[in-house]
Amino acid sequence: MNIVVKKISENSSQVIINARYVYSSDFTDTNGRSINNDTWVFNTGECKEVFVSNPTKGTPPSRTICPTYKAENAILNALK
């Protein structure tokens, strides 16, 4: 996570928070053998498309994962 604090004036500052999200998955078959091990990396403000190996009928073959901004907001709220 990168946090930048800039003084704007005597009574105010600008705070910029950027986080890097790393999502890893390890799927196993019914015998416990690893069949798919993937990692997706994205930053604050970005999303990643994850392809599903066996999607539910009638759903697209991919999902989009995006940040919730909970980590960034927790830091900003602590500064108030």
mmCIF file of the N, C-alpha and C atoms, coordinates in Angstrom:
data_MODEL
# 
_entry.id   MODEL 
# 
loop_
_atom_site.group_PDB 
_atom_site.id 
_atom_site.type_symbol 
_atom_site.label_atom_id 
_atom_site.label_alt_id 
_atom_site.label_comp_id 
_atom_site.label_asym_id 
_atom_site.label_entity_id 
_atom_site.label_seq_id 
_atom_site.pdbx_PDB_ins_code 
_atom_site.Cartn_x 
_atom_site.Cartn_y 
_atom_site.Cartn_z 
_atom_site.occupancy 
_atom_site.B_iso_or_equiv 
_atom_site.pdbx_formal_charge 
_atom_site.auth_seq_id 
_atom_site.auth_comp_id 
_atom_site.auth_asym_id 
_atom_site.auth_atom_id 
_atom_site.pdbx_PDB_model_num 
ATOM 1   N N  . MET A 1 1  ? 0.851   -1.164  0.000   1.00 0.00 ? 1  MET A N  1 
ATOM 2   C CA . MET A 1 1  ? 0.000   0.000   0.000   1.00 0.00 ? 1  MET A CA 1 
ATOM 3   C C  . MET A 1 1  ? 0.900   1.231   0.000   1.00 0.00 ? 1  MET A C  1 
ATOM 4   N N  . ASN A 1 2  ? 0.562   2.206   -0.827  1.00 0.00 ? 2  ASN A N  1 
ATOM 5   C CA . ASN A 1 2  ? 1.262   3.481   -0.865  1.00 0.00 ? 2  ASN A CA 1 
ATOM 6   C C  . ASN A 1 2  ? 0.344   4.563   -0.319  1.00 0.00 ? 2  ASN A C  1 
ATOM 7   N N  . ILE A 1 3  ? 0.874   5.359   0.570   1.00 0.00 ? 3  ILE A N  1 
ATOM 8   C CA . ILE A 1 3  ? 0.123   6.472   1.150   1.00 0.00 ? 3  ILE A CA 1 
ATOM 9   C C  . ILE A 1 3  ? 0.938   7.740   0.937   1.00 0.00 ? 3  ILE A C  1 
ATOM 10  N N  . VAL A 1 4  ? 0.328   8.725   0.280   1.00 0.00 ? 4  VAL A N  1 
ATOM 11  C CA . VAL A 1 4  ? 0.985   10.004  0.015   1.00 0.00 ? 4  VAL A CA 1 
ATOM 12  C C  . VAL A 1 4  ? 0.179   11.093  0.702   1.00 0.00 ? 4  VAL A C  1 
ATOM 13  N N  . VAL A 1 5  ? 0.855   11.920  1.482   1.00 0.00 ? 5  VAL A N  1 
ATOM 14  C CA . VAL A 1 5  ? 0.207   13.048  2.157   1.00 0.00 ? 5  VAL A CA 1 
ATOM 15  C C  . VAL A 1 5  ? 0.890   14.321  1.678   1.00 0.00 ? 5  VAL A C  1 
ATOM 16  N N  . LYS A 1 6  ? 0.091   15.225  1.086   1.00 0.00 ? 6  LYS A N  1 
ATOM 17  C CA . LYS A 1 6  ? 0.616   16.504  0.594   1.00 0.00 ? 6  LYS A CA 1 
ATOM 18  C C  . LYS A 1 6  ? -0.042  17.647  1.350   1.00 0.00 ? 6  LYS A C  1 
ATOM 19  N N  . LYS A 1 7  ? 0.769   18.565  1.792   1.00 0.00 ? 7  LYS A N  1 
ATOM 20  C CA . LYS A 1 7  ? 0.234   19.763  2.432   1.00 0.00 ? 7  LYS A CA 1 
ATOM 21  C C  . LYS A 1 7  ? -0.327  20.672  1.347   1.00 0.00 ? 7  LYS A C  1 
ATOM 22  N N  . ILE A 1 8  ? -1.602  21.044  1.476   1.00 0.00 ? 8  ILE A N  1 
ATOM 23  C CA . ILE A 1 8  ? -2.262  21.923  0.517   1.00 0.00 ? 8  ILE A CA 1 
ATOM 24  C C  . ILE A 1 8  ? -2.226  23.364  1.020   1.00 0.00 ? 8  ILE A C  1 
ATOM 25  N N  . SER A 1 9  ? -2.508  23.514  2.292   1.00 0.00 ? 9  SER A N  1 
ATOM 26  C CA . SER A 1 9  ? -2.461  24.829  2.933   1.00 0.00 ? 9  SER A CA 1 
ATOM 27  C C  . SER A 1 9  ? -2.146  24.612  4.401   1.00 0.00 ? 9  SER A C  1 
ATOM 28  N N  . GLU A 1 10 ? -2.166  25.697  5.165   1.00 0.00 ? 10 GLU A N  1 
ATOM 29  C CA . GLU A 1 10 ? -1.860  25.597  6.594   1.00 0.00 ? 10 GLU A CA 1 
ATOM 30  C C  . GLU A 1 10 ? -2.815  24.656  7.321   1.00 0.00 ? 10 GLU A C  1 
ATOM 31  N N  . ASN A 1 11 ? -4.065  24.582  6.851   1.00 0.00 ? 11 ASN A N  1 
ATOM 32  C CA . ASN A 1 11 ? -5.084  23.791  7.554   1.00 0.00 ? 11 ASN A CA 1 
ATOM 33  C C  . ASN A 1 11 ? -5.606  22.591  6.775   1.00 0.00 ? 11 ASN A C  1 
ATOM 34  N N  . SER A 1 12 ? -5.015  22.265  5.656   1.00 0.00 ? 12 SER A N  1 
ATOM 35  C CA . SER A 1 12 ? -5.532  21.114  4.898   1.00 0.00 ? 12 SER A CA 1 
ATOM 36  C C  . SER A 1 12 ? -4.413  20.348  4.212   1.00 0.00 ? 12 SER A C  1 
ATOM 37  N N  . SER A 1 13 ? -4.679  19.064  4.014   1.00 0.00 ? 13 SER A N  1 
ATOM 38  C CA . SER A 1 13 ? -3.737  18.166  3.345   1.00 0.00 ? 13 SER A CA 1 
ATOM 39  C C  . SER A 1 13 ? -4.505  17.295  2.374   1.00 0.00 ? 13 SER A C  1 
ATOM 40  N N  . GLN A 1 14 ? -3.803  16.804  1.379   1.00 0.00 ? 14 GLN A N  1 
ATOM 41  C CA . GLN A 1 14 ? -4.374  15.842  0.442   1.00 0.00 ? 14 GLN A CA 1 
ATOM 42  C C  . GLN A 1 14 ? -3.767  14.485  0.767   1.00 0.00 ? 14 GLN A C  1 
ATOM 43  N N  . VAL A 1 15 ? -4.621  13.471  0.877   1.00 0.00 ? 15 VAL A N  1 
ATOM 44  C CA . VAL A 1 15 ? -4.158  12.120  1.173   1.00 0.00 ? 15 VAL A CA 1 
ATOM 45  C C  . VAL A 1 15 ? -4.531  11.230  -0.011  1.00 0.00 ? 15 VAL A C  1 
ATOM 46  N N  . ILE A 1 16 ? -3.548  10.533  -0.552  1.00 0.00 ? 16 ILE A N  1 
ATOM 47  C CA . ILE A 1 16 ? -3.773  9.600   -1.656  1.00 0.00 ? 16 ILE A CA 1 
ATOM 48  C C  . ILE A 1 16 ? -3.340  8.220   -1.182  1.00 0.00 ? 16 ILE A C  1 
ATOM 49  N N  . ILE A 1 17 ? -4.250  7.259   -1.316  1.00 0.00 ? 17 ILE A N  1 
ATOM 50  C CA . ILE A 1 17 ? -3.963  5.890   -0.881  1.00 0.00 ? 17 ILE A CA 1 
ATOM 51  C C  . ILE A 1 17 ? -4.162  4.949   -2.064  1.00 0.00 ? 17 ILE A C  1 
ATOM 52  N N  . ASN A 1 18 ? -3.152  4.175   -2.366  1.00 0.00 ? 18 ASN A N  1 
ATOM 53  C CA . ASN A 1 18 ? -3.226  3.162   -3.413  1.00 0.00 ? 18 ASN A CA 1 
ATOM 54  C C  . ASN A 1 18 ? -2.799  1.822   -2.835  1.00 0.00 ? 18 ASN A C  1 
ATOM 55  N N  . ALA A 1 19 ? -3.627  0.824   -3.054  1.00 0.00 ? 19 ALA A N  1 
ATOM 56  C CA . ALA A 1 19 ? -3.326  -0.522  -2.562  1.00 0.00 ? 19 ALA A CA 1 
ATOM 57  C C  . ALA A 1 19 ? -3.152  -1.465  -3.743  1.00 0.00 ? 19 ALA A C  1 
ATOM 58  N N  . ARG A 1 20 ? -2.348  -2.466  -3.552  1.00 0.00 ? 20 ARG A N  1 
ATOM 59  C CA . ARG A 1 20 ? -2.222  -3.546  -4.545  1.00 0.00 ? 20 ARG A CA 1 
ATOM 60  C C  . ARG A 1 20 ? -2.915  -4.762  -3.949  1.00 0.00 ? 20 ARG A C  1 
ATOM 61  N N  . TYR A 1 21 ? -3.845  -5.297  -4.714  1.00 0.00 ? 21 TYR A N  1 
ATOM 62  C CA . TYR A 1 21 ? -4.595  -6.465  -4.278  1.00 0.00 ? 21 TYR A CA 1 
ATOM 63  C C  . TYR A 1 21 ? -4.059  -7.696  -4.991  1.00 0.00 ? 21 TYR A C  1 
ATOM 64  N N  . VAL A 1 22 ? -3.856  -8.765  -4.245  1.00 0.00 ? 22 VAL A N  1 
ATOM 65  C CA . VAL A 1 22 ? -3.383  -10.018 -4.809  1.00 0.00 ? 22 VAL A CA 1 
ATOM 66  C C  . VAL A 1 22 ? -4.400  -11.093 -4.408  1.00 0.00 ? 22 VAL A C  1 
ATOM 67  N N  . TYR A 1 23 ? -5.049  -11.656 -5.410  1.00 0.00 ? 23 TYR A N  1 
ATOM 68  C CA . TYR A 1 23 ? -6.050  -12.699 -5.182  1.00 0.00 ? 23 TYR A CA 1 
ATOM 69  C C  . TYR A 1 23 ? -5.506  -13.997 -5.751  1.00 0.00 ? 23 TYR A C  1 
ATOM 70  N N  . SER A 1 24 ? -5.399  -15.001 -4.899  1.00 0.00 ? 24 SER A N  1 
ATOM 71  C CA . SER A 1 24 ? -4.889  -16.303 -5.333  1.00 0.00 ? 24 SER A CA 1 
ATOM 72  C C  . SER A 1 24 ? -5.948  -17.367 -5.103  1.00 0.00 ? 24 SER A C  1 
ATOM 73  N N  . SER A 1 25 ? -5.982  -18.333 -5.984  1.00 0.00 ? 25 SER A N  1 
ATOM 74  C CA . SER A 1 25 ? -6.906  -19.452 -5.817  1.00 0.00 ? 25 SER A CA 1 
ATOM 75  C C  . SER A 1 25 ? -6.186  -20.746 -6.128  1.00 0.00 ? 25 SER A C  1 
ATOM 76  N N  . ASP A 1 26 ? -6.616  -21.776 -5.472  1.00 0.00 ? 26 ASP A N  1 
ATOM 77  C CA . ASP A 1 26 ? -6.065  -23.101 -5.704  1.00 0.00 ? 26 ASP A CA 1 
ATOM 78  C C  . ASP A 1 26 ? -7.247  -24.065 -5.717  1.00 0.00 ? 26 ASP A C  1 
ATOM 79  N N  . PHE A 1 27 ? -7.615  -24.511 -6.899  1.00 0.00 ? 27 PHE A N  1 
ATOM 80  C CA . PHE A 1 27 ? -8.735  -25.437 -7.033  1.00 0.00 ? 27 PHE A CA 1 
ATOM 81  C C  . PHE A 1 27 ? -8.204  -26.858 -7.036  1.00 0.00 ? 27 PHE A C  1 
ATOM 82  N N  . THR A 1 28 ? -8.920  -27.745 -6.369  1.00 0.00 ? 28 THR A N  1 
ATOM 83  C CA . THR A 1 28 ? -8.520  -29.147 -6.333  1.00 0.00 ? 28 THR A CA 1 
ATOM 84  C C  . THR A 1 28 ? -9.643  -30.020 -6.879  1.00 0.00 ? 28 THR A C  1 
ATOM 85  N N  . ASP A 1 29 ? -9.249  -31.190 -7.377  1.00 0.00 ? 29 ASP A N  1 
ATOM 86  C CA . ASP A 1 29 ? -10.262 -32.130 -7.856  1.00 0.00 ? 29 ASP A CA 1 
ATOM 87  C C  . ASP A 1 29 ? -10.783 -32.949 -6.679  1.00 0.00 ? 29 ASP A C  1 
ATOM 88  N N  . THR A 1 30 ? -11.654 -33.886 -6.952  1.00 0.00 ? 30 THR A N  1 
ATOM 89  C CA . THR A 1 30 ? -12.269 -34.676 -5.871  1.00 0.00 ? 30 THR A CA 1 
ATOM 90  C C  . THR A 1 30 ? -11.263 -35.555 -5.138  1.00 0.00 ? 30 THR A C  1 
ATOM 91  N N  . ASN A 1 31 ? -10.085 -35.754 -5.718  1.00 0.00 ? 31 ASN A N  1 
ATOM 92  C CA . ASN A 1 31 ? -9.035  -36.542 -5.064  1.00 0.00 ? 31 ASN A CA 1 
ATOM 93  C C  . ASN A 1 31 ? -8.045  -35.671 -4.303  1.00 0.00 ? 31 ASN A C  1 
ATOM 94  N N  . GLY A 1 32 ? -8.304  -34.356 -4.277  1.00 0.00 ? 32 GLY A N  1 
ATOM 95  C CA . GLY A 1 32 ? -7.415  -33.454 -3.554  1.00 0.00 ? 32 GLY A CA 1 
ATOM 96  C C  . GLY A 1 32 ? -6.213  -32.995 -4.336  1.00 0.00 ? 32 GLY A C  1 
ATOM 97  N N  . ARG A 1 33 ? -6.159  -33.328 -5.630  1.00 0.00 ? 33 ARG A N  1 
ATOM 98  C CA . ARG A 1 33 ? -5.031  -32.898 -6.460  1.00 0.00 ? 33 ARG A CA 1 
ATOM 99  C C  . ARG A 1 33 ? -5.276  -31.487 -6.972  1.00 0.00 ? 33 ARG A C  1 
ATOM 100 N N  . SER A 1 34 ? -4.231  -30.673 -6.960  1.00 0.00 ? 34 SER A N  1 
ATOM 101 C CA . SER A 1 34 ? -4.333  -29.307 -7.468  1.00 0.00 ? 34 SER A CA 1 
ATOM 102 C C  . SER A 1 34 ? -4.518  -29.343 -8.975  1.00 0.00 ? 34 SER A C  1 
ATOM 103 N N  . ILE A 1 35 ? -5.579  -28.691 -9.454  1.00 0.00 ? 35 ILE A N  1 
ATOM 104 C CA . ILE A 1 35 ? -5.830  -28.679 -10.896 1.00 0.00 ? 35 ILE A CA 1 
ATOM 105 C C  . ILE A 1 35 ? -5.739  -27.270 -11.478 1.00 0.00 ? 35 ILE A C  1 
ATOM 106 N N  . ASN A 1 36 ? -5.764  -26.267 -10.645 1.00 0.00 ? 36 ASN A N  1 
ATOM 107 C CA . ASN A 1 36 ? -5.696  -24.898 -11.157 1.00 0.00 ? 36 ASN A CA 1 
ATOM 108 C C  . ASN A 1 36 ? -5.220  -23.989 -10.037 1.00 0.00 ? 36 ASN A C  1 
ATOM 109 N N  . ASN A 1 37 ? -4.105  -23.350 -10.243 1.00 0.00 ? 37 ASN A N  1 
ATOM 110 C CA . ASN A 1 37 ? -3.564  -22.430 -9.250  1.00 0.00 ? 37 ASN A CA 1 
ATOM 111 C C  . ASN A 1 37 ? -3.278  -21.121 -9.969  1.00 0.00 ? 37 ASN A C  1 
ATOM 112 N N  . ASP A 1 38 ? -4.079  -20.100 -9.688  1.00 0.00 ? 38 ASP A N  1 
ATOM 113 C CA . ASP A 1 38 ? -3.941  -18.823 -10.374 1.00 0.00 ? 38 ASP A CA 1 
ATOM 114 C C  . ASP A 1 38 ? -3.804  -17.685 -9.374  1.00 0.00 ? 38 ASP A C  1 
ATOM 115 N N  . THR A 1 39 ? -3.172  -16.615 -9.822  1.00 0.00 ? 39 THR A N  1 
ATOM 116 C CA . THR A 1 39 ? -3.051  -15.396 -9.032  1.00 0.00 ? 39 THR A CA 1 
ATOM 117 C C  . THR A 1 39 ? -3.371  -14.210 -9.927  1.00 0.00 ? 39 THR A C  1 
ATOM 118 N N  . TRP A 1 40 ? -4.200  -13.297 -9.412  1.00 0.00 ? 40 TRP A N  1 
ATOM 119 C CA . TRP A 1 40 ? -4.544  -12.079 -10.126 1.00 0.00 ? 40 TRP A CA 1 
ATOM 120 C C  . TRP A 1 40 ? -4.107  -10.898 -9.289  1.00 0.00 ? 40 TRP A C  1 
ATOM 121 N N  . VAL A 1 41 ? -3.498  -9.909  -9.915  1.00 0.00 ? 41 VAL A N  1 
ATOM 122 C CA . VAL A 1 41 ? -2.996  -8.724  -9.214  1.00 0.00 ? 41 VAL A CA 1 
ATOM 123 C C  . VAL A 1 41 ? -3.645  -7.497  -9.842  1.00 0.00 ? 41 VAL A C  1 
ATOM 124 N N  . PHE A 1 42 ? -4.177  -6.612  -8.983  1.00 0.00 ? 42 PHE A N  1 
ATOM 125 C CA . PHE A 1 42 ? -4.755  -5.369  -9.476  1.00 0.00 ? 42 PHE A CA 1 
ATOM 126 C C  . PHE A 1 42 ? -4.610  -4.304  -8.402  1.00 0.00 ? 42 PHE A C  1 
ATOM 127 N N  . ASN A 1 43 ? -4.691  -3.047  -8.812  1.00 0.00 ? 43 ASN A N  1 
ATOM 128 C CA . ASN A 1 43 ? -4.479  -1.911  -7.907  1.00 0.00 ? 43 ASN A CA 1 
ATOM 129 C C  . ASN A 1 43 ? -5.791  -1.195  -7.625  1.00 0.00 ? 43 ASN A C  1 
ATOM 130 N N  . THR A 1 44 ? -5.754  -0.287  -6.653  1.00 0.00 ? 44 THR A N  1 
ATOM 131 C CA . THR A 1 44 ? -6.895  0.560   -6.360  1.00 0.00 ? 44 THR A CA 1 
ATOM 132 C C  . THR A 1 44 ? -7.408  1.161   -7.667  1.00 0.00 ? 44 THR A C  1 
ATOM 133 N N  . GLY A 1 45 ? -8.714  1.099   -7.879  1.00 0.00 ? 45 GLY A N  1 
ATOM 134 C CA . GLY A 1 45 ? -9.314  1.655   -9.087  1.00 0.00 ? 45 GLY A CA 1 
ATOM 135 C C  . GLY A 1 45 ? -9.330  0.724   -10.277 1.00 0.00 ? 45 GLY A C  1 
ATOM 136 N N  . GLU A 1 46 ? -8.751  -0.460  -10.136 1.00 0.00 ? 46 GLU A N  1 
ATOM 137 C CA . GLU A 1 46 ? -8.724  -1.432  -11.224 1.00 0.00 ? 46 GLU A CA 1 
ATOM 138 C C  . GLU A 1 46 ? -9.537  -2.664  -10.854 1.00 0.00 ? 46 GLU A C  1 
ATOM 139 N N  . CYS A 1 47 ? -9.883  -3.445  -11.839 1.00 0.00 ? 47 CYS A N  1 
ATOM 140 C CA . CYS A 1 47 ? -10.558 -4.724  -11.650 1.00 0.00 ? 47 CYS A CA 1 
ATOM 141 C C  . CYS A 1 47 ? -9.860  -5.759  -12.526 1.00 0.00 ? 47 CYS A C  1 
ATOM 142 N N  . LYS A 1 48 ? -10.104 -7.017  -12.251 1.00 0.00 ? 48 LYS A N  1 
ATOM 143 C CA . LYS A 1 48 ? -9.563  -8.099  -13.077 1.00 0.00 ? 48 LYS A CA 1 
ATOM 144 C C  . LYS A 1 48 ? -10.690 -9.053  -13.443 1.00 0.00 ? 48 LYS A C  1 
ATOM 145 N N  . GLU A 1 49 ? -10.600 -9.579  -14.650 1.00 0.00 ? 49 GLU A N  1 
ATOM 146 C CA . GLU A 1 49 ? -11.562 -10.577 -15.104 1.00 0.00 ? 49 GLU A CA 1 
ATOM 147 C C  . GLU A 1 49 ? -10.996 -11.962 -14.799 1.00 0.00 ? 49 GLU A C  1 
ATOM 148 N N  . VAL A 1 50 ? -11.802 -12.786 -14.149 1.00 0.00 ? 50 VAL A N  1 
ATOM 149 C CA . VAL A 1 50 ? -11.407 -14.138 -13.775 1.00 0.00 ? 50 VAL A CA 1 
ATOM 150 C C  . VAL A 1 50 ? -12.281 -15.104 -14.559 1.00 0.00 ? 50 VAL A C  1 
ATOM 151 N N  . PHE A 1 51 ? -11.660 -15.986 -15.329 1.00 0.00 ? 51 PHE A N  1 
ATOM 152 C CA . PHE A 1 51 ? -12.428 -16.969 -16.087 1.00 0.00 ? 51 PHE A CA 1 
ATOM 153 C C  . PHE A 1 51 ? -12.748 -18.163 -15.205 1.00 0.00 ? 51 PHE A C  1 
ATOM 154 N N  . VAL A 1 52 ? -13.989 -18.593 -15.257 1.00 0.00 ? 52 VAL A N  1 
ATOM 155 C CA . VAL A 1 52 ? -14.487 -19.696 -14.444 1.00 0.00 ? 52 VAL A CA 1 
ATOM 156 C C  . VAL A 1 52 ? -14.384 -20.980 -15.254 1.00 0.00 ? 52 VAL A C  1 
ATOM 157 N N  . SER A 1 53 ? -13.780 -22.002 -14.671 1.00 0.00 ? 53 SER A N  1 
ATOM 158 C CA . SER A 1 53 ? -13.567 -23.240 -15.425 1.00 0.00 ? 53 SER A CA 1 
ATOM 159 C C  . SER A 1 53 ? -14.869 -24.006 -15.655 1.00 0.00 ? 53 SER A C  1 
ATOM 160 N N  . ASN A 1 54 ? -15.823 -23.883 -14.769 1.00 0.00 ? 54 ASN A N  1 
ATOM 161 C CA . ASN A 1 54 ? -17.078 -24.617 -14.910 1.00 0.00 ? 54 ASN A CA 1 
ATOM 162 C C  . ASN A 1 54 ? -18.229 -23.706 -14.454 1.00 0.00 ? 54 ASN A C  1 
ATOM 163 N N  . PRO A 1 55 ? -18.578 -22.677 -15.266 1.00 0.00 ? 55 PRO A N  1 
ATOM 164 C CA . PRO A 1 55 ? -19.608 -21.732 -14.830 1.00 0.00 ? 55 PRO A CA 1 
ATOM 165 C C  . PRO A 1 55 ? -20.992 -22.375 -14.774 1.00 0.00 ? 55 PRO A C  1 
ATOM 166 N N  . THR A 1 56 ? -21.829 -21.838 -13.910 1.00 0.00 ? 56 THR A N  1 
ATOM 167 C CA . THR A 1 56 ? -23.210 -22.292 -13.816 1.00 0.00 ? 56 THR A CA 1 
ATOM 168 C C  . THR A 1 56 ? -23.917 -22.023 -15.140 1.00 0.00 ? 56 THR A C  1 
ATOM 169 N N  . LYS A 1 57 ? -24.749 -22.948 -15.557 1.00 0.00 ? 57 LYS A N  1 
ATOM 170 C CA . LYS A 1 57 ? -25.466 -22.809 -16.828 1.00 0.00 ? 57 LYS A CA 1 
ATOM 171 C C  . LYS A 1 57 ? -26.224 -21.487 -16.856 1.00 0.00 ? 57 LYS A C  1 
ATOM 172 N N  . GLY A 1 58 ? -26.077 -20.756 -17.953 1.00 0.00 ? 58 GLY A N  1 
ATOM 173 C CA . GLY A 1 58 ? -26.765 -19.488 -18.121 1.00 0.00 ? 58 GLY A CA 1 
ATOM 174 C C  . GLY A 1 58 ? -26.007 -18.289 -17.578 1.00 0.00 ? 58 GLY A C  1 
ATOM 175 N N  . THR A 1 59 ? -24.804 -18.506 -17.040 1.00 0.00 ? 59 THR A N  1 
ATOM 176 C CA . THR A 1 59 ? -23.993 -17.393 -16.537 1.00 0.00 ? 59 THR A CA 1 
ATOM 177 C C  . THR A 1 59 ? -22.784 -17.220 -17.445 1.00 0.00 ? 59 THR A C  1 
ATOM 178 N N  . PRO A 1 60 ? -22.200 -16.026 -17.465 1.00 0.00 ? 60 PRO A N  1 
ATOM 179 C CA . PRO A 1 60 ? -21.023 -15.808 -18.320 1.00 0.00 ? 60 PRO A CA 1 
ATOM 180 C C  . PRO A 1 60 ? -19.835 -16.641 -17.833 1.00 0.00 ? 60 PRO A C  1 
ATOM 181 N N  . PRO A 1 61 ? -18.864 -16.890 -18.710 1.00 0.00 ? 61 PRO A N  1 
ATOM 182 C CA . PRO A 1 61 ? -17.712 -17.715 -18.346 1.00 0.00 ? 61 PRO A CA 1 
ATOM 183 C C  . PRO A 1 61 ? -16.663 -16.985 -17.512 1.00 0.00 ? 61 PRO A C  1 
ATOM 184 N N  . SER A 1 62 ? -16.958 -15.764 -17.102 1.00 0.00 ? 62 SER A N  1 
ATOM 185 C CA . SER A 1 62 ? -15.976 -15.024 -16.302 1.00 0.00 ? 62 SER A CA 1 
ATOM 186 C C  . SER A 1 62 ? -16.671 -14.240 -15.198 1.00 0.00 ? 62 SER A C  1 
ATOM 187 N N  . ARG A 1 63 ? -15.878 -13.837 -14.230 1.00 0.00 ? 63 ARG A N  1 
ATOM 188 C CA . ARG A 1 63 ? -16.335 -12.985 -13.130 1.00 0.00 ? 63 ARG A CA 1 
ATOM 189 C C  . ARG A 1 63 ? -15.367 -11.814 -13.054 1.00 0.00 ? 63 ARG A C  1 
ATOM 190 N N  . THR A 1 64 ? -15.830 -10.703 -12.551 1.00 0.00 ? 64 THR A N  1 
ATOM 191 C CA . THR A 1 64 ? -14.968 -9.533  -12.383 1.00 0.00 ? 64 THR A CA 1 
ATOM 192 C C  . THR A 1 64 ? -14.727 -9.326  -10.893 1.00 0.00 ? 64 THR A C  1 
ATOM 193 N N  . ILE A 1 65 ? -13.454 -9.248  -10.507 1.00 0.00 ? 65 ILE A N  1 
ATOM 194 C CA . ILE A 1 65 ? -13.110 -8.973  -9.112  1.00 0.00 ? 65 ILE A CA 1 
ATOM 195 C C  . ILE A 1 65 ? -12.566 -7.549  -9.035  1.00 0.00 ? 65 ILE A C  1 
ATOM 196 N N  . CYS A 1 66 ? -13.056 -6.808  -8.048  1.00 0.00 ? 66 CYS A N  1 
ATOM 197 C CA . CYS A 1 66 ? -12.696 -5.400  -7.865  1.00 0.00 ? 66 CYS A CA 1 
ATOM 198 C C  . CYS A 1 66 ? -12.453 -5.139  -6.379  1.00 0.00 ? 66 CYS A C  1 
ATOM 199 N N  . PRO A 1 67 ? -11.697 -4.099  -6.061  1.00 0.00 ? 67 PRO A N  1 
ATOM 200 C CA . PRO A 1 67 ? -11.484 -3.771  -4.652  1.00 0.00 ? 67 PRO A CA 1 
ATOM 201 C C  . PRO A 1 67 ? -12.773 -3.263  -4.012  1.00 0.00 ? 67 PRO A C  1 
ATOM 202 N N  . THR A 1 68 ? -12.881 -3.482  -2.712  1.00 0.00 ? 68 THR A N  1 
ATOM 203 C CA . THR A 1 68 ? -14.023 -2.966  -1.945  1.00 0.00 ? 68 THR A CA 1 
ATOM 204 C C  . THR A 1 68 ? -13.718 -1.595  -1.356  1.00 0.00 ? 68 THR A C  1 
ATOM 205 N N  . TYR A 1 69 ? -12.475 -1.199  -1.365  1.00 0.00 ? 69 TYR A N  1 
ATOM 206 C CA . TYR A 1 69 ? -11.986 0.067   -0.803  1.00 0.00 ? 69 TYR A CA 1 
ATOM 207 C C  . TYR A 1 69 ? -12.095 0.126   0.722   1.00 0.00 ? 69 TYR A C  1 
ATOM 208 N N  . LYS A 1 70 ? -12.341 -1.003  1.367   1.00 0.00 ? 70 LYS A N  1 
ATOM 209 C CA . LYS A 1 70 ? -12.436 -1.025  2.835   1.00 0.00 ? 70 LYS A CA 1 
ATOM 210 C C  . LYS A 1 70 ? -11.098 -0.656  3.474   1.00 0.00 ? 70 LYS A C  1 
ATOM 211 N N  . ALA A 1 71 ? -9.999  -1.150  2.946   1.00 0.00 ? 71 ALA A N  1 
ATOM 212 C CA . ALA A 1 71 ? -8.682  -0.852  3.522   1.00 0.00 ? 71 ALA A CA 1 
ATOM 213 C C  . ALA A 1 71 ? -8.359  0.631   3.380   1.00 0.00 ? 71 ALA A C  1 
ATOM 214 N N  . GLU A 1 72 ? -8.583  1.162   2.194   1.00 0.00 ? 72 GLU A N  1 
ATOM 215 C CA . GLU A 1 72 ? -8.298  2.578   1.948   1.00 0.00 ? 72 GLU A CA 1 
ATOM 216 C C  . GLU A 1 72 ? -9.176  3.469   2.837   1.00 0.00 ? 72 GLU A C  1 
ATOM 217 N N  . ASN A 1 73 ? -10.463 3.143   2.923   1.00 0.00 ? 73 ASN A N  1 
ATOM 218 C CA . ASN A 1 73 ? -11.389 3.947   3.731   1.00 0.00 ? 73 ASN A CA 1 
ATOM 219 C C  . ASN A 1 73 ? -11.080 3.852   5.222   1.00 0.00 ? 73 ASN A C  1 
ATOM 220 N N  . ALA A 1 74 ? -10.615 2.707   5.687   1.00 0.00 ? 74 ALA A N  1 
ATOM 221 C CA . ALA A 1 74 ? -10.253 2.560   7.096   1.00 0.00 ? 74 ALA A CA 1 
ATOM 222 C C  . ALA A 1 74 ? -9.112  3.517   7.456   1.00 0.00 ? 74 ALA A C  1 
ATOM 223 N N  . ILE A 1 75 ? -8.155  3.648   6.567   1.00 0.00 ? 75 ILE A N  1 
ATOM 224 C CA . ILE A 1 75 ? -7.042  4.571   6.813   1.00 0.00 ? 75 ILE A CA 1 
ATOM 225 C C  . ILE A 1 75 ? -7.527  6.006   6.791   1.00 0.00 ? 75 ILE A C  1 
ATOM 226 N N  . LEU A 1 76 ? -8.325  6.361   5.787   1.00 0.00 ? 76 LEU A N  1 
ATOM 227 C CA . LEU A 1 76 ? -8.847  7.734   5.713   1.00 0.00 ? 76 LEU A CA 1 
ATOM 228 C C  . LEU A 1 76 ? -9.700  8.083   6.936   1.00 0.00 ? 76 LEU A C  1 
ATOM 229 N N  . ASN A 1 77 ? -10.520 7.141   7.385   1.00 0.00 ? 77 ASN A N  1 
ATOM 230 C CA . ASN A 1 77 ? -11.350 7.387   8.567   1.00 0.00 ? 77 ASN A CA 1 
ATOM 231 C C  . ASN A 1 77 ? -10.521 7.543   9.836   1.00 0.00 ? 77 ASN A C  1 
ATOM 232 N N  . ALA A 1 78 ? -9.408  6.842   9.915   1.00 0.00 ? 78 ALA A N  1 
ATOM 233 C CA . ALA A 1 78 ? -8.535  6.971   11.083  1.00 0.00 ? 78 ALA A CA 1 
ATOM 234 C C  . ALA A 1 78 ? -7.847  8.336   11.130  1.00 0.00 ? 78 ALA A C  1 
ATOM 235 N N  . LEU A 1 79 ? -7.694  8.964   9.977   1.00 0.00 ? 79 LEU A N  1 
ATOM 236 C CA . LEU A 1 79 ? -7.037  10.271  9.916   1.00 0.00 ? 79 LEU A CA 1 
ATOM 237 C C  . LEU A 1 79 ? -7.968  11.422  10.293  1.00 0.00 ? 79 LEU A C  1 
ATOM 238 N N  . LYS A 1 80 ? -9.257  11.185  10.268  1.00 0.00 ? 80 LYS A N  1 
ATOM 239 C CA . LYS A 1 80 ? -10.222 12.273  10.541  1.00 0.00 ? 80 LYS A CA 1 
ATOM 240 C C  . LYS A 1 80 ? -10.237 12.652  11.996  1.00 0.00 ? 80 LYS A C  1 
# 
